[in-house]
Amino acid sequence: MPMIRRATQSDRPALGQLFVRSVHGLANGAYAPAQLEAWAPVAEDPPDWITRLESLECWLLELEGRLAGFIAWNSEGMLDLLYTHPDLARRGVASRLLAHMEQAARRVGWTHIVTDASLVARPFFEARGFRQVRAERVKRRGQWLDRFRMEKTLLGGQEEHEAVTSC
Protein backbone atom coordinates (compact mmCIF):
# COMPACT_ATOMS: atom_id res chain seq x y z
CA MET A 1 0.00 0.00 0.00
CA PRO A 2 1.42 3.42 -0.94
CA MET A 3 2.31 5.71 1.93
CA ILE A 4 2.74 9.48 1.65
CA ARG A 5 4.68 11.17 4.42
CA ARG A 6 6.54 14.40 5.05
CA ALA A 7 10.18 14.15 4.04
CA THR A 8 12.73 14.49 6.82
CA GLN A 9 16.26 15.83 6.73
CA SER A 10 17.55 12.25 6.69
CA ASP A 11 15.58 11.62 3.45
CA ARG A 12 17.42 14.34 1.53
CA PRO A 13 20.28 12.21 0.15
CA ALA A 14 17.78 9.64 -1.19
CA LEU A 15 15.66 12.43 -2.68
CA GLY A 16 18.75 13.80 -4.44
CA GLN A 17 19.57 10.37 -5.84
CA LEU A 18 15.99 9.85 -7.02
CA PHE A 19 16.03 13.30 -8.68
CA VAL A 20 19.12 12.38 -10.73
CA ARG A 21 17.77 8.92 -11.63
CA SER A 22 14.41 10.37 -12.62
CA VAL A 23 15.86 13.06 -14.87
CA HIS A 24 18.27 10.68 -16.61
CA GLY A 25 15.82 7.78 -16.75
CA LEU A 26 12.62 9.53 -17.79
CA ALA A 27 13.72 12.61 -19.76
CA ASN A 28 16.45 10.98 -21.85
CA GLY A 29 14.35 10.93 -25.02
CA ALA A 30 13.39 14.59 -24.81
CA TYR A 31 16.72 16.20 -23.92
CA ALA A 32 20.27 15.62 -25.16
CA PRO A 33 22.79 13.93 -22.81
CA ALA A 34 24.58 17.25 -22.17
CA GLN A 35 21.27 18.87 -21.22
CA LEU A 36 20.43 16.03 -18.82
CA GLU A 37 23.84 16.33 -17.20
CA ALA A 38 23.40 20.10 -16.84
CA TRP A 39 19.96 19.60 -15.27
CA ALA A 40 20.98 16.77 -12.93
CA PRO A 41 24.73 16.08 -12.70
CA VAL A 42 25.43 12.39 -12.11
CA ALA A 43 28.87 12.76 -10.54
CA GLU A 44 27.91 15.20 -7.79
CA ASP A 45 25.12 15.92 -5.38
CA PRO A 46 22.50 18.17 -6.96
CA PRO A 47 23.68 21.75 -6.42
CA ASP A 48 22.31 23.51 -3.38
CA TRP A 49 20.05 20.48 -2.80
CA ILE A 50 19.84 20.72 0.98
CA THR A 51 19.34 24.49 0.95
CA ARG A 52 16.66 24.19 -1.72
CA LEU A 53 14.70 21.54 0.19
CA GLU A 54 14.91 23.50 3.45
CA SER A 55 12.78 26.26 1.95
CA LEU A 56 10.11 23.89 0.55
CA GLU A 57 7.26 21.77 1.86
CA CYS A 58 8.44 18.29 0.79
CA TRP A 59 6.50 15.02 0.81
CA LEU A 60 7.45 11.59 -0.46
CA LEU A 61 5.62 8.46 -1.47
CA GLU A 62 6.87 5.03 -0.53
CA LEU A 63 5.64 2.07 -2.54
CA GLU A 64 6.49 -1.53 -1.78
CA GLY A 65 8.93 -0.35 0.88
CA ARG A 66 10.96 1.94 -1.36
CA LEU A 67 11.07 5.61 -2.26
CA ALA A 68 8.85 5.95 -5.31
CA GLY A 69 8.70 9.71 -5.73
CA PHE A 70 8.50 13.09 -4.08
CA ILE A 71 6.89 16.49 -4.42
CA ALA A 72 7.94 19.86 -3.03
CA TRP A 73 6.35 23.29 -3.13
CA ASN A 74 6.89 26.72 -1.68
CA SER A 75 4.59 28.80 0.51
CA GLU A 76 3.23 30.73 -2.47
CA GLY A 77 1.74 27.83 -4.44
CA MET A 78 4.72 27.09 -6.70
CA LEU A 79 5.15 23.36 -7.28
CA ASP A 80 8.95 23.26 -7.51
CA LEU A 81 9.77 19.54 -7.65
CA LEU A 82 7.82 16.43 -8.68
CA TYR A 83 9.90 13.38 -9.51
CA THR A 84 9.19 9.66 -9.76
CA HIS A 85 11.64 6.77 -9.66
CA PRO A 86 11.98 5.61 -13.30
CA ASP A 87 11.30 1.98 -12.36
CA LEU A 88 7.95 3.04 -10.88
CA ALA A 89 6.81 5.48 -13.56
CA ARG A 90 3.20 5.28 -14.73
CA ARG A 91 2.02 3.58 -11.55
CA GLY A 92 0.18 6.60 -10.15
CA VAL A 93 3.02 7.90 -7.98
CA ALA A 94 3.11 11.44 -9.39
CA SER A 95 -0.69 11.58 -9.56
CA ARG A 96 -1.01 10.67 -5.88
CA LEU A 97 1.62 13.20 -4.87
CA LEU A 98 -0.02 15.95 -6.91
CA ALA A 99 -3.42 15.12 -5.39
CA HIS A 100 -1.82 15.40 -1.94
CA MET A 101 -0.47 18.86 -2.80
CA GLU A 102 -3.83 19.98 -4.17
CA GLN A 103 -5.55 18.95 -0.92
CA ALA A 104 -2.97 20.92 1.07
CA ALA A 105 -3.41 23.91 -1.25
CA ARG A 106 -7.17 23.96 -0.73
CA ARG A 107 -6.76 23.72 3.04
CA VAL A 108 -4.69 26.91 3.08
CA GLY A 109 -6.94 28.70 0.60
CA TRP A 110 -4.77 28.82 -2.51
CA THR A 111 -6.68 29.53 -5.70
CA HIS A 112 -4.08 28.15 -8.09
CA ILE A 113 -0.89 26.11 -8.42
CA VAL A 114 1.99 27.08 -10.72
CA THR A 115 4.82 24.88 -11.98
CA ASP A 116 7.62 24.86 -14.54
CA ALA A 117 7.17 21.63 -16.49
CA SER A 118 9.76 19.89 -18.62
CA LEU A 119 9.03 18.59 -22.11
CA VAL A 120 8.34 15.19 -20.54
CA ALA A 121 6.18 16.47 -17.67
CA ARG A 122 4.00 18.81 -19.73
CA PRO A 123 1.52 16.11 -20.91
CA PHE A 124 1.19 14.83 -17.31
CA PHE A 125 0.21 18.28 -16.06
CA GLU A 126 -2.10 18.98 -19.01
CA ALA A 127 -3.98 15.74 -18.30
CA ARG A 128 -4.53 16.97 -14.73
CA GLY A 129 -6.05 20.32 -15.61
CA PHE A 130 -2.98 22.54 -15.89
CA ARG A 131 -2.77 25.00 -18.77
CA GLN A 132 0.33 26.37 -20.38
CA VAL A 133 0.98 30.02 -19.55
CA ARG A 134 4.17 30.37 -21.60
CA ALA A 135 7.09 28.47 -23.08
CA GLU A 136 10.53 29.24 -21.66
CA ARG A 137 14.19 28.49 -22.29
CA VAL A 138 16.44 28.42 -19.26
CA LYS A 139 20.21 28.05 -19.11
CA ARG A 140 21.71 25.46 -16.75
CA ARG A 141 25.48 24.94 -16.65
CA GLY A 142 25.88 26.25 -20.19
CA GLN A 143 22.97 24.27 -21.67
CA TRP A 144 19.60 25.62 -22.78
CA LEU A 145 16.56 23.66 -21.60
CA ASP A 146 13.01 24.09 -22.85
CA ARG A 147 10.23 24.12 -20.27
CA PHE A 148 6.70 25.42 -19.80
CA ARG A 149 5.20 27.65 -17.12
CA MET A 150 1.89 25.97 -16.30
CA GLU A 151 -0.95 26.83 -13.97
CA LYS A 152 -3.97 25.08 -12.51
CA THR A 153 -6.85 27.07 -11.07
CA LEU A 154 -8.49 25.61 -7.98
CA LEU A 155 -12.10 26.62 -7.44
CA GLY A 156 -13.46 25.40 -4.10
CA GLY A 157 -12.64 21.78 -4.73
CA GLN A 158 -13.45 21.95 -8.44
CA GLU A 159 -10.71 22.51 -10.97
CA GLU A 160 -11.26 24.91 -13.78
CA HIS A 161 -10.39 23.08 -16.99
CA GLU A 162 -9.19 25.47 -19.66
CA ALA A 163 -7.80 24.82 -23.09
CA VAL A 164 -4.02 24.80 -23.32
CA THR A 165 -2.78 28.02 -24.87
CA SER A 166 0.29 28.27 -27.02
CA CYS A 167 2.92 30.96 -26.82
MIDOSE-1310 file (N, C-alpha, C; in nm, 2 decimals, decimal comma, always signed):
residues 167
mpmi	+0,08/-0,12/+0,00/+0,00/+0,00/+0,00/+0,09/+0,13/+0,00; +0,06/+0,22/-0,09/+0,14/+0,34/-0,09/+0,12/+0,42/+0,03; +0,23/+0,49/+0,08/+0,23/+0,57/+0,19/+0,29/+0,71/+0,16; +0,22/+0,81/+0,18/+0,27/+0,95/+0,17/+0,31/+1,00/+0,30
rrat	+0,43/+1,06/+0,32/+0,47/+1,12/+0,44/+0,56/+1,24/+0,41; +0,57/+1,32/+0,52/+0,65/+1,44/+0,51/+0,80/+1,39/+0,50; +0,88/+1,45/+0,41/+1,02/+1,42/+0,40/+1,09/+1,48/+0,52; +1,19/+1,40/+0,57/+1,27/+1,45/+0,68/+1,41/+1,48/+0,63
qsdr	+1,49/+1,55/+0,71/+1,63/+1,58/+0,67/+1,71/+1,46/+0,63; +1,68/+1,35/+0,70/+1,75/+1,23/+0,67/+1,71/+1,17/+0,53; +1,60/+1,21/+0,48/+1,56/+1,16/+0,34/+1,63/+1,23/+0,23; +1,69/+1,35/+0,26/+1,74/+1,43/+0,15/+1,84/+1,37/+0,06
palg	+1,94/+1,29/+0,11/+2,03/+1,22/+0,01/+1,95/+1,13/-0,08; +1,86/+1,05/-0,03/+1,78/+0,96/-0,12/+1,69/+1,04/-0,22; +1,64/+1,16/-0,18/+1,57/+1,24/-0,27/+1,66/+1,30/-0,38; +1,78/+1,33/-0,34/+1,88/+1,38/-0,44/+1,91/+1,27/-0,54
qlfv	+1,93/+1,15/-0,49/+1,96/+1,04/-0,58/+1,84/+1,01/-0,68; +1,72/+1,01/-0,62/+1,60/+0,99/-0,70/+1,58/+1,09/-0,81; +1,61/+1,22/-0,77/+1,60/+1,33/-0,87/+1,69/+1,30/-0,99; +1,82/+1,26/-0,96/+1,91/+1,24/-1,07/+1,87/+1,12/-1,16
rsvh	+1,82/+1,01/-1,09/+1,78/+0,89/-1,16/+1,65/+0,92/-1,25; +1,56/+1,00/-1,19/+1,44/+1,04/-1,26/+1,47/+1,12/-1,39; +1,55/+1,22/-1,37/+1,59/+1,31/-1,49/+1,65/+1,22/-1,60; +1,75/+1,15/-1,56/+1,83/+1,07/-1,66/+1,75/+0,95/-1,71
glan	+1,66/+0,89/-1,63/+1,58/+0,78/-1,67/+1,45/+0,81/-1,75; +1,39/+0,92/-1,72/+1,26/+0,95/-1,78/+1,27/+1,06/-1,88; +1,37/+1,15/-1,88/+1,37/+1,26/-1,98/+1,48/+1,24/-2,09; +1,54/+1,12/-2,09/+1,65/+1,10/-2,19/+1,60/+1,10/-2,33
gaya	+1,48/+1,08/-2,36/+1,44/+1,09/-2,50/+1,40/+1,23/-2,55; +1,38/+1,32/-2,45/+1,34/+1,46/-2,48/+1,45/+1,56/-2,48; +1,56/+1,53/-2,41/+1,67/+1,62/-2,39/+1,80/+1,55/-2,43; +1,90/+1,62/-2,48/+2,03/+1,56/-2,52/+2,10/+1,53/-2,39
paql	+2,20/+1,43/-2,40/+2,28/+1,39/-2,28/+2,34/+1,51/-2,21; +2,40/+1,61/-2,28/+2,46/+1,72/-2,22/+2,35/+1,81/-2,14; +2,23/+1,81/-2,19/+2,13/+1,89/-2,12/+2,09/+1,81/-1,99; +2,08/+1,68/-2,00/+2,04/+1,60/-1,88/+2,15/+1,62/-1,77
eawa	+2,27/+1,62/-1,82/+2,38/+1,63/-1,72/+2,38/+1,77/-1,66; +2,35/+1,87/-1,74/+2,34/+2,01/-1,68/+2,22/+2,02/-1,58; +2,11/+1,96/-1,61/+2,00/+1,96/-1,53/+2,02/+1,88/-1,40; +2,08/+1,76/-1,41/+2,10/+1,68/-1,29/+2,23/+1,61/-1,30
pvae	+2,34/+1,67/-1,26/+2,47/+1,61/-1,27/+2,48/+1,47/-1,20; +2,53/+1,37/-1,27/+2,54/+1,24/-1,21/+2,66/+1,23/-1,11; +2,77/+1,30/-1,13/+2,89/+1,28/-1,05/+2,89/+1,36/-0,93; +2,79/+1,44/-0,90/+2,79/+1,52/-0,78/+2,65/+1,53/-0,72
dppd	+2,64/+1,57/-0,60/+2,51/+1,59/-0,54/+2,45/+1,71/-0,61; +2,31/+1,70/-0,63/+2,25/+1,82/-0,70/+2,29/+1,95/-0,62; +2,32/+2,05/-0,70/+2,37/+2,17/-0,64/+2,27/+2,24/-0,55; +2,32/+2,28/-0,44/+2,23/+2,35/-0,34/+2,11/+2,27/-0,30
witr	+2,12/+2,14/-0,30/+2,01/+2,05/-0,28/+1,95/+2,07/-0,14; +2,03/+2,06/-0,04/+1,98/+2,07/+0,10/+1,92/+2,21/+0,12; +1,99/+2,31/+0,08/+1,93/+2,45/+0,09/+1,80/+2,46/+0,02; +1,79/+2,41/-0,10/+1,67/+2,42/-0,17/+1,55/+2,35/-0,10
lesl	+1,58/+2,23/-0,05/+1,47/+2,15/+0,02/+1,43/+2,22/+0,15; +1,52/+2,29/+0,22/+1,49/+2,35/+0,35/+1,38/+2,46/+0,33; +1,38/+2,52/+0,21/+1,28/+2,63/+0,19/+1,15/+2,58/+0,14; +1,13/+2,44/+0,12/+1,01/+2,39/+0,06/+0,94/+2,29/+0,15
ecwl	+0,81/+2,28/+0,12/+0,73/+2,18/+0,19/+0,75/+2,05/+0,10; +0,80/+1,95/+0,16/+0,84/+1,83/+0,08/+0,78/+1,70/+0,13; +0,72/+1,63/+0,05/+0,65/+1,50/+0,08/+0,70/+1,39/-0,01; +0,70/+1,27/+0,04/+0,75/+1,16/-0,05/+0,64/+1,05/-0,04
lele	+0,65/+0,96/-0,14/+0,56/+0,85/-0,15/+0,65/+0,72/-0,15; +0,62/+0,63/-0,06/+0,69/+0,50/-0,05/+0,59/+0,40/-0,11; +0,64/+0,31/-0,19/+0,56/+0,21/-0,25/+0,64/+0,08/-0,25; +0,58/-0,02/-0,19/+0,65/-0,15/-0,18/+0,78/-0,14/-0,10
grla	+0,78/-0,05/+0,00/+0,89/-0,03/+0,09/+1,01/+0,05/+0,03; +0,99/+0,11/-0,08/+1,10/+0,19/-0,14/+1,05/+0,33/-0,18; +1,14/+0,43/-0,18/+1,11/+0,56/-0,23/+1,06/+0,56/-0,37; +0,94/+0,60/-0,40/+0,88/+0,59/-0,53/+0,88/+0,73/-0,60
gfia	+0,87/+0,84/-0,52/+0,87/+0,97/-0,57/+0,86/+1,07/-0,46; +0,87/+1,20/-0,50/+0,85/+1,31/-0,41/+0,80/+1,43/-0,48; +0,74/+1,52/-0,40/+0,69/+1,65/-0,44/+0,73/+1,76/-0,34; +0,76/+1,88/-0,39/+0,79/+1,99/-0,30/+0,74/+2,12/-0,36
wnse	+0,69/+2,20/-0,27/+0,63/+2,33/-0,31/+0,67/+2,44/-0,21; +0,66/+2,56/-0,26/+0,69/+2,67/-0,17/+0,56/+2,73/-0,11; +0,57/+2,83/-0,02/+0,46/+2,88/+0,05/+0,37/+2,97/-0,03; +0,40/+2,99/-0,16/+0,32/+3,07/-0,25/+0,25/+3,00/-0,35
gmld	+0,25/+2,86/-0,35/+0,17/+2,78/-0,44/+0,25/+2,74/-0,57; +0,39/+2,75/-0,56/+0,47/+2,71/-0,67/+0,52/+2,57/-0,65; +0,47/+2,48/-0,73/+0,52/+2,34/-0,73/+0,66/+2,33/-0,79; +0,76/+2,31/-0,71/+0,89/+2,33/-0,75/+0,95/+2,19/-0,80
llyt	+0,92/+2,08/-0,73/+0,98/+1,95/-0,77/+0,87/+1,85/-0,76; +0,87/+1,76/-0,87/+0,78/+1,64/-0,87/+0,86/+1,54/-0,95; +0,91/+1,44/-0,88/+0,99/+1,34/-0,95/+0,95/+1,20/-0,91; +0,95/+1,11/-1,00/+0,92/+0,97/-0,98/+1,04/+0,88/-1,01
hpdl	+1,06/+0,77/-0,93/+1,16/+0,68/-0,97/+1,13/+0,62/-1,10; +1,23/+0,61/-1,20/+1,20/+0,56/-1,33/+1,14/+0,42/-1,33; +1,18/+0,33/-1,24/+1,13/+0,20/-1,24/+0,98/+0,19/-1,19; +0,93/+0,30/-1,14/+0,80/+0,30/-1,09/+0,71/+0,41/-1,16
arrg	+0,76/+0,45/-1,28/+0,68/+0,55/-1,36/+0,55/+0,48/-1,41; +0,45/+0,57/-1,42/+0,32/+0,53/-1,47/+0,25/+0,43/-1,38; +0,27/+0,44/-1,25/+0,20/+0,36/-1,15/+0,12/+0,45/-1,06; +0,10/+0,57/-1,10/+0,02/+0,66/-1,01/+0,09/+0,74/-0,91
vasr	+0,22/+0,72/-0,90/+0,30/+0,79/-0,80/+0,29/+0,94/-0,81; +0,32/+1,00/-0,92/+0,31/+1,14/-0,94/+0,17/+1,19/-0,92; +0,07/+1,12/-0,97/-0,07/+1,16/-0,96/-0,11/+1,16/-0,81; -0,07/+1,07/-0,73/-0,10/+1,07/-0,59/-0,03/+1,18/-0,52
llah	+0,09/+1,21/-0,55/+0,16/+1,32/-0,49/+0,10/+1,45/-0,52; +0,06/+1,47/-0,65/+0,00/+1,60/-0,69/-0,14/+1,61/-0,62; -0,21/+1,50/-0,61/-0,34/+1,51/-0,54/-0,32/+1,55/-0,39; -0,22/+1,50/-0,33/-0,18/+1,54/-0,19/-0,15/+1,69/-0,19
meqa	-0,08/+1,74/-0,28/-0,05/+1,89/-0,28/-0,17/+1,97/-0,30; -0,26/+1,92/-0,39/-0,38/+2,00/-0,42/-0,47/+2,00/-0,29; -0,48/+1,90/-0,22/-0,56/+1,90/-0,09/-0,50/+2,00/+0,01; -0,36/+2,00/+0,02/-0,30/+2,09/+0,11/-0,32/+2,24/+0,06
arrv	-0,32/+2,26/-0,07/-0,34/+2,39/-0,13/-0,48/+2,44/-0,09; -0,58/+2,36/-0,11/-0,72/+2,40/-0,07/-0,73/+2,43/+0,08; -0,67/+2,35/+0,16/-0,68/+2,37/+0,30/-0,63/+2,51/+0,34; -0,52/+2,56/+0,27/-0,47/+2,69/+0,31/-0,53/+2,80/+0,22
gwth	-0,62/+2,77/+0,14/-0,69/+2,87/+0,06/-0,63/+2,92/-0,07; -0,54/+2,84/-0,12/-0,48/+2,88/-0,25/-0,58/+2,87/-0,36; -0,57/+2,96/-0,46/-0,67/+2,95/-0,57/-0,61/+2,89/-0,70; -0,47/+2,88/-0,69/-0,41/+2,82/-0,81/-0,27/+2,76/-0,77
ivtd	-0,22/+2,67/-0,86/-0,09/+2,61/-0,84/-0,01/+2,64/-0,97; +0,11/+2,68/-0,96/+0,20/+2,71/-1,07/+0,32/+2,61/-1,07; +0,36/+2,57/-1,19/+0,48/+2,49/-1,20/+0,56/+2,52/-1,33; +0,68/+2,48/-1,33/+0,76/+2,49/-1,45/+0,78/+2,34/-1,50
aslv	+0,72/+2,30/-1,60/+0,72/+2,16/-1,65/+0,82/+2,14/-1,76; +0,88/+2,03/-1,76/+0,98/+1,99/-1,86/+0,90/+1,94/-1,98; +0,97/+1,92/-2,09/+0,90/+1,86/-2,21/+0,83/+1,73/-2,18; +0,89/+1,65/-2,09/+0,83/+1,52/-2,05/+0,72/+1,54/-1,96
arpf	+0,72/+1,63/-1,87/+0,62/+1,65/-1,77/+0,50/+1,72/-1,82; +0,51/+1,80/-1,92/+0,40/+1,88/-1,97/+0,27/+1,80/-2,00; +0,28/+1,69/-2,07/+0,15/+1,61/-2,09/+0,09/+1,56/-1,96; +0,17/+1,52/-1,86/+0,12/+1,48/-1,73/+0,04/+1,59/-1,67
fear	+0,09/+1,72/-1,67/+0,02/+1,83/-1,61/-0,10/+1,87/-1,69; -0,09/+1,87/-1,82/-0,21/+1,90/-1,90/-0,33/+1,80/-1,87; -0,29/+1,67/-1,86/-0,40/+1,57/-1,83/-0,46/+1,59/-1,69; -0,40/+1,67/-1,61/-0,45/+1,70/-1,47/-0,50/+1,84/-1,46
gfrq	-0,54/+1,90/-1,57/-0,61/+2,03/-1,56/-0,52/+2,15/-1,56; -0,39/+2,14/-1,58/-0,30/+2,25/-1,59/-0,30/+2,31/-1,73; -0,29/+2,44/-1,74/-0,28/+2,50/-1,88/-0,14/+2,57/-1,89; -0,09/+2,57/-2,01/+0,03/+2,64/-2,04/+0,01/+2,79/-2,04
vrae	+0,10/+2,86/-1,96/+0,10/+3,00/-1,95/+0,20/+3,06/-2,06; +0,32/+2,99/-2,06/+0,42/+3,04/-2,16/+0,52/+2,93/-2,17; +0,59/+2,93/-2,29/+0,71/+2,85/-2,31/+0,83/+2,93/-2,27; +0,93/+2,86/-2,21/+1,05/+2,92/-2,17/+1,18/+2,84/-2,21
rvkr	+1,29/+2,91/-2,21/+1,42/+2,85/-2,23/+1,50/+2,90/-2,11; +1,56/+2,80/-2,04/+1,64/+2,84/-1,93/+1,78/+2,78/-1,95; +1,88/+2,85/-1,90/+2,02/+2,81/-1,91/+2,07/+2,74/-1,78; +2,12/+2,62/-1,79/+2,17/+2,55/-1,67/+2,31/+2,49/-1,71
rgqw	+2,41/+2,54/-1,64/+2,55/+2,49/-1,67/+2,59/+2,50/-1,81; +2,55/+2,61/-1,88/+2,59/+2,62/-2,02/+2,50/+2,56/-2,12; +2,39/+2,49/-2,08/+2,30/+2,43/-2,17/+2,16/+2,49/-2,16; +2,10/+2,51/-2,27/+1,96/+2,56/-2,28/+1,86/+2,45/-2,27
ldrf	+1,76/+2,47/-2,18/+1,66/+2,37/-2,16/+1,52/+2,43/-2,19; +1,44/+2,36/-2,26/+1,30/+2,41/-2,29/+1,21/+2,36/-2,17; +1,12/+2,45/-2,13/+1,02/+2,41/-2,03/+0,90/+2,50/-2,05; +0,80/+2,47/-1,97/+0,67/+2,54/-1,98/+0,62/+2,59/-1,84
rmek	+0,59/+2,72/-1,83/+0,52/+2,76/-1,71/+0,37/+2,72/-1,73; +0,33/+2,65/-1,63/+0,19/+2,60/-1,63/+0,12/+2,63/-1,50; -0,02/+2,64/-1,51/-0,10/+2,68/-1,40/-0,23/+2,60/-1,39; -0,27/+2,57/-1,27/-0,40/+2,51/-1,25/-0,48/+2,59/-1,15
tllg	-0,60/+2,63/-1,19/-0,69/+2,71/-1,11/-0,77/+2,61/-1,02; -0,77/+2,64/-0,89/-0,85/+2,56/-0,80/-0,97/+2,64/-0,76; -1,09/+2,59/-0,78/-1,21/+2,66/-0,74/-1,29/+2,58/-0,64; -1,27/+2,60/-0,52/-1,35/+2,54/-0,41/-1,36/+2,39/-0,43
gqee	-1,26/+2,32/-0,46/-1,26/+2,18/-0,47/-1,29/+2,13/-0,62; -1,33/+2,23/-0,70/-1,35/+2,19/-0,84/-1,24/+2,26/-0,92; -1,18/+2,19/-1,01/-1,07/+2,25/-1,10/-1,13/+2,31/-1,22; -1,08/+2,43/-1,26/-1,13/+2,49/-1,38/-1,04/+2,43/-1,49
heav	-1,11/+2,37/-1,59/-1,04/+2,31/-1,70/-1,04/+2,40/-1,82; -0,93/+2,45/-1,86/-0,92/+2,55/-1,97/-0,84/+2,48/-2,08; -0,86/+2,53/-2,20/-0,78/+2,48/-2,31/-0,64/+2,53/-2,29; -0,54/+2,45/-2,34/-0,40/+2,48/-2,33/-0,38/+2,59/-2,44
tsc	-0,31/+2,69/-2,39/-0,28/+2,80/-2,49/-0,14/+2,79/-2,54; -0,11/+2,83/-2,65/+0,03/+2,83/-2,70/+0,09/+2,96/-2,70; +0,22/+2,97/-2,69/+0,29/+3,10/-2,68/+0,35/+3,13/-2,82
